[in-house]
């Protein structure tokens, strides 16, 4: 990039296009023969203001092939059942709820020197603050009671 602090329009557009297509900052830097920090500056200055914000990834259940096959077997075996069959089915599930805090990471975009501002911090307690396990069920006739599970659920 030389001694000039100006970034050409072509370099900016190419950097942003490569970043949008999934290329890493390091890969863009090597390909365009510019410092990684220059690429990072371009991406931050021209991409993040355009409705892109840092977020923690959403979680979803990990389904292995055997899980997918079992679901497919269930749906093909029970897909043609009539309403009287489904009236006798009880669906249930359990969940763990964190009592204080969250069991995921939170990311924030902040300016330099503002790390300790309340909007950029997450309150914590020692030893996690605890959690509860809940179990519930529902059927065609309505929902069942919600139960708090103590200890290990078997």
C-alpha positions as CSV (number, residue, x, y, z in Angstrom):
1,X,0.0,0.0,0.0
2,X,3.0,2.3,0.3
3,X,3.5,5.3,2.5
4,X,0.2,6.9,1.6
5,X,-2.7,6.6,4.2
6,X,-5.3,6.9,1.4
7,X,-6.9,3.7,0.3
8,X,-8.0,3.4,-3.3
9,X,-11.6,2.8,-4.2
10,X,-10.7,-0.4,-6.0
11,X,-8.8,-1.8,-3.0
12,X,-11.7,-0.9,-0.7
13,X,-14.3,-2.5,-3.0
14,X,-12.2,-5.6,-3.6
15,X,-11.5,-6.0,0.2
16,X,-15.2,-5.7,1.0
17,X,-16.2,-8.1,-1.7
18,X,-13.7,-10.7,-0.6
19,X,-14.8,-10.3,3.1
20,X,-18.5,-10.6,2.1
21,X,-17.7,-13.8,0.2
22,X,-16.3,-15.3,3.4
23,X,-12.5,-14.8,3.0
24,X,-10.6,-14.2,6.2
25,X,-8.8,-10.9,6.9
26,X,-5.4,-12.7,6.6
27,X,-6.3,-14.3,3.3
28,X,-7.5,-10.9,1.9
29,X,-4.3,-9.3,3.2
30,X,-2.0,-11.9,1.4
31,X,-4.1,-11.8,-1.8
32,X,-4.0,-8.0,-2.1
33,X,-0.5,-7.6,-0.6
34,X,-1.6,-5.1,2.1
35,X,-1.2,-5.2,5.8
36,X,-3.9,-7.2,7.7
37,X,-4.6,-4.1,9.9
38,X,-5.4,-2.1,6.7
39,X,-7.9,-4.7,5.6
40,X,-9.4,-4.8,9.1
41,X,-9.8,-1.0,9.1
42,X,-11.5,-1.1,5.7
43,X,-14.0,-3.8,6.9
44,X,-14.8,-2.1,10.2
45,X,-15.2,1.4,8.6
46,X,-17.2,0.5,5.6
47,X,-19.0,-2.8,6.4
48,X,-20.0,-2.7,10.1
49,X,-22.0,0.6,9.8
50,X,-24.2,-1.1,7.2
51,X,-26.4,-3.0,9.6
52,X,-23.8,-5.6,10.5
53,X,-23.2,-6.1,14.2
54,X,-21.3,-8.5,16.3
55,X,-23.5,-11.3,17.7
56,X,-23.1,-14.6,19.4
57,X,-24.1,-17.4,17.2
58,X,-27.5,-19.0,17.8
59,X,-27.6,-22.5,19.2
60,X,-29.5,-25.4,17.7
61,X,-29.5,-29.1,18.5
62,X,-26.7,-31.1,17.0
63,X,-28.4,-33.7,14.9
64,X,-26.2,-36.6,13.8
65,X,-27.2,-38.9,10.9
66,X,-28.7,-41.5,13.3
67,X,-30.9,-38.8,14.8
68,X,-32.1,-37.7,11.4
69,X,-32.8,-41.3,10.3
70,X,-34.8,-42.0,13.5
71,X,-36.9,-38.9,12.9
72,X,-37.5,-39.9,9.3
73,X,-38.5,-43.5,10.5
74,X,-40.9,-42.0,13.0
75,X,-42.6,-39.6,10.5
76,X,-43.0,-42.3,7.9
77,X,-44.3,-44.8,10.4
78,X,-46.8,-42.4,12.0
79,X,-47.5,-39.9,9.3
80,X,-50.8,-41.5,8.2
81,X,-52.3,-42.0,11.7
82,X,-55.7,-40.5,12.3
83,X,-56.8,-38.0,14.9
84,X,-57.8,-40.6,17.5
85,X,-54.3,-41.9,17.6
86,X,-52.8,-38.5,18.1
87,X,-55.3,-37.7,20.9
88,X,-53.5,-40.4,23.0
89,X,-50.0,-39.2,22.5
90,X,-48.2,-37.3,25.3
91,X,-45.3,-35.1,24.2
92,X,-42.7,-34.1,26.8
93,X,-39.4,-32.2,27.1
94,X,-37.0,-30.8,29.6
95,X,-34.9,-27.7,29.8
96,X,-32.2,-26.2,31.9
97,X,-32.5,-22.5,32.9
98,X,-29.7,-20.4,34.2
99,X,-30.8,-18.5,37.3
100,X,-28.2,-15.7,36.9
101,X,-26.5,-14.8,33.7
102,X,-26.5,-16.8,30.5
103,X,-24.9,-20.0,29.3
104,X,-23.6,-18.3,26.1
105,X,-21.1,-15.6,25.2
106,X,-22.3,-12.0,24.6
107,X,-20.4,-9.8,22.1
108,X,-20.5,-6.1,22.0
109,X,-19.1,-3.4,19.7
110,X,-17.6,-0.6,21.7
111,X,-15.2,2.3,21.3
112,X,-11.7,2.3,22.7
113,X,-11.6,3.2,26.4
114,X,-15.3,2.3,27.0
115,X,-14.8,-1.3,28.1
116,X,-16.0,-0.6,31.7
117,X,-19.2,1.3,30.8
118,X,-22.3,-0.5,32.1
119,X,-23.7,-1.1,28.6
120,X,-20.5,-3.0,27.7
121,X,-20.3,-5.2,30.7
122,X,-22.1,-8.4,31.9
123,X,-22.8,-8.8,35.7
124,X,-21.5,-12.1,37.0
125,X,-21.5,-14.1,40.2
126,X,-19.0,-16.6,41.5
127,X,-19.7,-20.2,40.9
128,X,-22.3,-19.5,38.1
129,X,-25.3,-18.6,40.2
130,X,-27.0,-21.9,39.7
131,X,-29.6,-23.3,37.4
132,X,-32.9,-25.3,37.5
133,X,-34.1,-28.2,35.4
134,X,-37.8,-28.1,34.3
135,X,-39.9,-30.8,32.7
136,X,-43.3,-30.4,31.1
137,X,-45.7,-32.1,28.7
138,X,-48.6,-31.5,26.4
139,X,-51.2,-33.5,24.5
140,X,-54.2,-32.9,22.3
141,X,-56.2,-32.1,25.4
142,X,-53.9,-29.3,26.6
143,X,-50.8,-28.7,28.6
144,X,-49.6,-30.6,31.7
145,X,-48.1,-29.3,34.8
146,X,-44.5,-27.9,34.8
147,X,-42.3,-29.7,37.2
148,X,-39.0,-28.6,38.8
149,X,-36.5,-31.5,38.8
150,X,-34.1,-31.8,41.7
151,X,-30.9,-33.7,41.2
152,X,-30.2,-35.7,38.1
153,X,-33.1,-36.5,35.8
154,X,-33.5,-40.2,34.9
